[in-house]
Amino acid sequence: MQESEQDAMDSMAYLEKIARERYLVAGVFGDMETEAIDGAMILYEAKDLQEARQIANDDPIIQRGFYRCQVYRWNVMLLSQQTENQ
């Protein structure tokens, strides 16, 4: 079964919902112009690894079996603070 545009839109709507609730950054690896995509990465805040796995597994694109995910604990060691003058 091939992923449809609706599947992608459902996943994006899900991620936008999660982003309203917590810090989230998402992007793909590859070339968007040629659609030569080689994976994606989503970083988001979770209270623990169990919640992080639940968030990942609730994404419609994962539930429908189009992609698989790997969830890792990531410890922030440096966070830049941008100012209005930068």
TORLO-565773 format. One line per 8 residues: number of its first residue (from 1); their letters; for each residue x, y, z of C-alpha. Coordinates in steps of 0.1 Angstrom, whole numbers, plus 5000, padded with zeros to 4 digits. Example, Ala and Ser with C-alpha at 12.3 -4.5 7.8 and 13.67 -1.06 7.14 Angstrom:
<atoms>
1 = AS = 5123/4955/5078 ~ 5137/4989/5071
</atoms>
This chain:
<atoms>
1 = MQESEQDA = 5000/5000/5000 ~ 5013/5035/4990 ~ 5012/5065/5013 ~ 4986/5090/5001 ~ 4986/5128/5004 ~ 4958/5124/5030 ~ 4981/5102/5051 ~ 5008/5129/5051
9 = MDSMAYLE = 4982/5156/5059 ~ 4969/5135/5088 ~ 5004/5131/5102 ~ 5011/5168/5098 ~ 4978/5177/5116 ~ 4988/5153/5144 ~ 5023/5168/5147 ~ 5008/5204/5147
17 = KIARERYL = 4985/5193/5176 ~ 5015/5180/5195 ~ 5035/5212/5188 ~ 5007/5233/5204 ~ 5012/5213/5236 ~ 5050/5211/5239 ~ 5083/5220/5222 ~ 5085/5202/5188
25 = VAGVFGDM = 5108/5205/5158 ~ 5103/5183/5127 ~ 5121/5180/5093 ~ 5130/5156/5066 ~ 5164/5146/5053 ~ 5169/5150/5016 ~ 5158/5173/4988 ~ 5122/5186/4990
33 = ETEAIDGA = 5123/5199/4954 ~ 5131/5165/4939 ~ 5112/5146/4966 ~ 5143/5125/4972 ~ 5136/5121/5009 ~ 5157/5098/5030 ~ 5140/5099/5064 ~ 5129/5124/5089
41 = MILYEAKD = 5136/5135/5125 ~ 5112/5148/5150 ~ 5124/5162/5183 ~ 5099/5169/5210 ~ 5096/5173/5247 ~ 5082/5144/5268 ~ 5080/5138/5305 ~ 5096/5104/5301
49 = LQEARQIA = 5105/5077/5275 ~ 5072/5060/5278 ~ 5053/5092/5269 ~ 5078/5098/5241 ~ 5071/5064/5226 ~ 5033/5069/5229 ~ 5035/5102/5211 ~ 5056/5086/5183
57 = NDDPIIQR = 5034/5056/5180 ~ 5002/5077/5179 ~ 5013/5094/5147 ~ 4989/5083/5119 ~ 5018/5077/5095 ~ 5033/5052/5120 ~ 5000/5036/5129 ~ 4992/5029/5093
65 = GFYRCQVY = 5026/5012/5088 ~ 5041/5035/5062 ~ 5071/5042/5084 ~ 5088/5029/5114 ~ 5102/5050/5142 ~ 5130/5048/5167 ~ 5127/5067/5200 ~ 5157/5079/5219
73 = RWNVMLLS = 5162/5099/5250 ~ 5181/5131/5242 ~ 5196/5152/5269 ~ 5200/5189/5259 ~ 5234/5202/5269 ~ 5233/5236/5252 ~ 5204/5258/5242 ~ 5211/5291/5224
81 = QQTENQ = 5192/5322/5233 ~ 5185/5343/5202 ~ 5179/5380/5207 ~ 5159/5404/5185 ~ 5192/5420/5172 ~ 5205/5387/5157
</atoms>
